[in-house]
Amino acid sequence: MLPKPEVLRLDIVSHKSFPKDKLFRLVKVDDVYVLDEGQNMKRRGLYVLKDEETLNKLSTKKIMSRYRLNEDVIKRMKECLGKK
């Protein structure tokens, strides 16, 4: 039996592919993206690398306005990053 292939997703900040377990997932709900902590909501998602440097780039770039992200989402991701 063949091993299961690793699932890769594209990070919206660096535009590189990473395994799903190394990424945060954001899901669009009512024209606003929210953090999907369990990665199980039945909607399309965006992925951001679980890294302090990446989160800082996310908050300073035009990415926030492009995807209509707000500071609350980024703050929540930083809190989740600090828990580990």
N, C-alpha and C positions, 0 to 999 in steps of 0.2 A: 504494500500500500504506500502511496506517495505521501510525503509530509504536506501538511496544510501550508499554502503560501502565506507569507507575512503580508498583512494589510497595511498599505501605505496611504497617507493622505498628504495634501499639499498645504504647507504653512502660508498664510496670506501675507506675512511680513517678509520672509526671506525667499519665498517661492521655491522652496526645496521640499522634497518628500521625506516624511518621517513615519515611524510606526504609530498607530492610533493611540497607544498607551502613553506616548510622550507628548501628546497634544491636548489642549483644551478644545472643547467643541462649543460653538456658538450657533444658536438656532433662532430664526426669525419668527417672532410672534407679534402680531399687530404692528407691523412696520418697525419693530425694534428688536435688536438681537439680544438674547438672554443666554446666560451660561447654562449649558446642559451637563451637569456634573456626572450623571449616570451614563451619558452618551447613549440614551435609548429613546429620545423623543422621535416621533415619526414625521420628521420634516428634513428638508435639506439643511446642511450645516456648513459653517466655516470653521477652519482649524487654525489654532495659534500654538506655537511651541511653548511648552512649560519651562520658561527660562526668564529670569529677571531682566536680562538685557533685551530680549525680544519684547517683553511687555512694556519696557520703557520706550522702545522704538515705536511700538503701536500707539502709544499715547502722544507722541510728538509728530508723527507723520500725518499725511492727508488721509490715511487709511480710516481714521475715525469718522471723518465726514463722508467718505465714499460708502462705507457700510452702515452709516448712522449709528455708530457706537457711542455710548456715553461713558462718563468717568466711573459710574457705579459698576458697570460690567468689568472694567479694568481693575477697579479696586477689589472686587470679589475674586477675580483671578489671582491677584497678588495675595489675598488672604488664603486661598486654597494652596498656593505655592508655599506659603509660610508654614502650613500645617505639616508638611512632609519632612 
